[in-house]
Amino acid sequence: MTGNEQFIQRAQLHMDEIFRLAFSCLKSKADADDVTQTVLLRLYESKKAFESEDHLKHWLIRVTLNECKKHWRSPWSRTEDFSDYAGTLIFEDAVDHDLFDAIMALNQKYRVVIFLYYYEGYQIEEISHILKRPRGTVGTQLKRARQQLKKALSEEVDL
């Protein structure tokens, strides 16, 4: 398999994951698209030999988070109401839509931990390694995120 074929295969496999993570950080479809493109470009230009698929996935997550941080530091950074994009998403249940809204209302550090734990299936130890945060910090952030989600979703039920 040539380098281009390998890149295309990897890009197709991981593009959605990169976008979802970027969107959960930035809350903007356009910015998430830009970050996804940048990360895939970095993958294309990378001469790094990945030991395994997990190693590649960790590398992509780390690069995505770094690109999101660069975006926030940029003087061109802007905040955008994500409700327009959220309106284009299709949810099977109203509960799923409420959950999405509640997750997007969380602070970025909590959204990232929730995304990696529940959507990507990483354990706390792995998230700690990926985010370069102490294991206890990740556990606390996950606990606080769950508490905030529980509170937000129970308020939705009470309405």
Helices and strands as residue ranges (DSSP letters): H 3-26, H 29-45, H 53-73, H 83-86, H 94-105, H 108-114, I 115-119, H 124-131, H 135-158
